[in-house]
């Protein structure tokens, strides 16, 4: 039986942590879009538009099944309520936190 050295396992773990999931990349891309206008008040249409634009860029090369799975995973990573967030900067912070869980 071949043994795996601890350094090999550590390297594999570091690579896995460095590679973000598609759901995480989607949330981060939406956060970047909303955060690009930090003082602007964000409504539901702005949030939807950011997700649509982020999805178009992040998921462009993915199959429908992967896109659906990614969108579901990203949606489940979102907090139940965004709370009092009103500006692009505030939404961006919350989306970046959600990306850590995705």
N, C-alpha and C positions, 0 to 999 in steps of 0.2 A: 504494500500500500504506500502511495506517495504522500508525503507529509506537506502540508501548507505552512510555510514560515509565517510568523506573526507579521513581519514587515510586508509580505504580500497581501495579507488580509487587511492591514492598515491602509495600504495603497488602494485597494479595491473599495474600502469604505470611504476614503477621501474622494475618490472619483465619483462614487454614487452620491455623495453629499454635494459635490460641485455641479452635478447634472440636475437641473431643475425639471420638474414634470411639466408637461404641456399646460396643465391647469394653472400651475404656478406662473409660467411665462405669460399666459393669457391675463391673469390678474395683474401682473406687473406691467404689462403693456397698457392695460386700461388705466392703471394708476399713473403711468407716465403721461398719457393723454389728458387725464383730468388735472394732473399736477402742473401741466404746461401753462395753465391759466389759474394760478393759485388763489387769486382774489375773487374770481367769478363765482357767483352762486350757481350751484348745480341742482337741476331738477331731474325727474325720472327720465325725461327724454334725453338729457345730456348723458346720464348714466348708461342708458340703453345704447346710445350712439357710440359711446366709448367702448362698450363691450362688442358691438358689431364691428367697429373698425379694428379693434385689437384682434378679434376672432378672425377677421379676413386676412390679417397679416400673419398671425401665429399659426393658424390652422389651414392655411392655403394648400399645402401639399399633403394634407391628411385625408384618409378615407372618411366616408360619412360615419362609419361606426366609431372611429377614433375621435372625430369631431364631437359626436353625441356624448361619448364617454367623458371627454375632456370638459365639455360644457356642464355636464352633470356634476363632475368632481369639483369644478370651480364654484358652481352654485352652492354645493354643500359646504364649501370652505368659508363662504360668506357668513358674517354674523347674522343672527336672526333679525336684528334690527340695526340699522346704521346709526341710530341715535340722533343726536342733534347736528350731525355733520351737515354743513350747508355750502362750504366753498370747495373748490377743486382741490386745494391743498389738504383739507380735512378728509375728503373722500379718498384721496391718494394714500394718506397714511393708513386708513382702515383697509384699503385694498392690499397694500403691501403687507400688513399684518396677516390678512387672510391668505396671502400667497405662501406664507411660511407653513401653513397647515395643509396646503394643497399638494 
